[in-house]
Amino acid sequence: MPVLRPPAKALINNARFTAADLVALRQAIRSRTATVDDAKAIATQYADTLEAGVGNQLRQLLQSLGSLTVVTEPIANLAHEPGLLTGQVILPDSGQRHASVRTVQRALIAIANRTQQIAYMLPQGGADGVYGNETTLAVRAFQQRNGLAVTGKINSITAKAIDQALRNTHVPGIMTASPADLVQAAKDLCTGSAALNYGVPQPWINLDPNHNVPVDRPFMLLVNRWKCNLFGGNVLRKGGYEPPYYGNQGKGEYPNANQWFKWSDKHAPRFGNRVHFQLIAEIAPAQMEWEASKQAIATLLVKVKPGDFLLQDHPGTQIADGGHTRVAIATQFTTNGTVAFAQAQFDQAGIQQEGVDDLVGSENLWLLRPNLRM
């Protein structure tokens, strides 16, 4: 028997349980097509599908339903399973319900989530502690993809390979997001088909359930439009942080790039906005002499940390000219004068190495550090 009812099971089939999936689960429970037991199962048997920050929201949902179920922390490695790593425990030879079975299942689900190798996912039973046919098939898929003997069993060689695969992934902060989650979210949205959603010629496909645009549907009104602020807002949501919205209602539309500073700790009070960012630096290069502006930009870029947002205001009086939104991925500024920024580009979202010369002529620049988590 499937652990989850069909509406809930559909939410984890892709190995990712997102903020939008949580909204769908809440609605399914209200309509009685899902129950609190589905929420409990996702919090435990499918906890390793949760994206950054979503675990905290799932905990709140469970509490509102009167459940004390604790959301399982994401798995990082197999260090706590020495028997698997040394070969003292071989699954399922040591027992289909051996205590280590659930660990292996969680590891496979986590790798499926973090690498999108869906063949490792266990949608029927999740981490139920039973080494059945679904687990065997997932193990075989892992062995085949990693050049191991395809036996469907966990010996020390396969266990060590699973351990290394886990260590090579980013462990999401499902309860409390971190700047590293923002970096991973930005990388994910710059990869594969997701990157196309932020190109000018394509429609936008939104992933934020609090945005006015429906989730996971092509929004045709944004064909042939720049999508830099949409990229930035989606990075925040996917990375476990609350994006700013016009109207300050916790939902709506993302502000234009040259308006985000109004949700920073320095400026939010006078605009009546909730604080979403710490303002690390702001400068107005267009009002400076050329060399002075370059020095000011350099001073700003020295302060950039991974996960920071750099908002640029283009010259002009129109708010709709928008400026540009960048998300810092890595900084090498003190060594080679550049910062790796993820951003929407003409064809698709991508990562570029940029420095002072890429920012001269800006009307304004704001370096913002997100601090409002889901």
Residue, then its C-alpha position, 0 to 999 in steps of 0.5 A: m500500500p502506498v504510504l501517501r494518498p495520491p494528492a500528497k504522493a504527487l508532491i514528492n514524485n520529483a524528489r523535491f518538496t517545495a514551498a509550493d508543494l507545502v501550500a498544495l498539501r495544506q489545501a489538500i488537507r483542508s479539502r480532505t483529499a489528504t490528512v495529517d498522516d500524509a504530513k507526518a509521513i513527509a516530515t519523517q519518511y520523505a524528509d530528505t525531499l524538503e527544500a531549504g526552509v520548508g521543514n520549518q513551515l511543515r513543522q508549523l503546519l503539523q502543529s496547527l493540526g495538533s501533531l507533535t511529529v518532529v521533522t527529521e533533519p536532513i542526512a549528510n553522510l553515513a558516518h554513523e553507520p560504520g557497519l555499512l562502511t566496513g562491510q559488517v552489515i550487508l543489506p538485505d542479507s543482514g535483514q530486510r528490516h535491519a536498523s540500517v535500512r532506513t539510513v540507506q533509503r534516506a541517503l538514496i532519497a537525499i541524493a535524488n533530491r540534491t542531484q535530481q537523479i530521480a531513479y534513486m527516489l522511493p515514492q511508494g514507501g519512502a524511508d520505511g525501513v523495509y528493504g523491498n523491491e523499490t529499494t532494490l531497484a534504486v540501489r541498482a540504479f545507483q550502482q549502474r550510474n556509478g560504475l559498480a557491480v549491479t547487485g541491488k545489495i549494499n556491501s561496503i563498496t556501495a555504502k562508501a560510494i553512497d557516503q561519498a555521493l552524499r558528502n558531495t552534495h549541499v545539505p539544505g537547511i530545511m529548518t533554518a536556511s543559510p546563505a549557502d542555501l541561497v547560493q545553491a538555489a541560484k546555481d539550481l536556477c542557472t542549470g538545465s531547463a530551469a535557466l530558460n525560465y529567466g531568459v528574455p524570449q521565454p515565458w516566466i515559470n514561477l516557483d513562489p506560491n506567494h507571487n501573484v503569478p501561478v506556480d509551474r505554468p508558463f506566464m506568457l505575458l512575460v515573453n520578451r521581457w527581462k526577468c532579473n527581479l523575478f530570478g532574484g525573488n525565486v532564488l530567495r524563495k527556493g533558498g528558504y528566505e522571504p522575498p519582498y513584495y509590493g504592498n508589504q503583504g507577504k504576497g504579491e509581485y516582486p519589486n523592480a530591482n531598483q526598489w529592493f533597497k526599500w525593504s532593507d533595515k536602513h530604509a524599510p521604516r520610512f516606507g512602512n515595509r518589513v525588513h528583509f535585508q541588511l543593507i551592507a553598502e549603498i553608493a551612487p556612482a553616477q554622482m561621483e568623479w570617474e576614478a572616485s566611482k571606481q574606488a567606491i565600487a571596489t570598496l563595495l565589492v570587497k564586502v560581498k559574501p556568497g548569498d548577498f544580493l547586488l541591486q543595480d539602478h540603471p541611469g534614468t528616471q523610470i522605475a520600470d527601467g528596473g536596473h539589475t539583480r545579481v546573486a553572489i555565488a563566490t568572490q575572488f575579488t581580493t585575488n583577481g578583482t571579480v565576483a561570480f554573480a548568478q543572474a538573469q541574462f538575455d538567453q537564460a539565467g547564468i553565472q558571470q564573473e564581474g568586477v568594477d568595470d561592469l558596474v561603472g556608470s550605475e546610477n545606484l548600487w545596493l549590497l543587500r544581505p537577506n535576513l528574513r527566513m521562511 
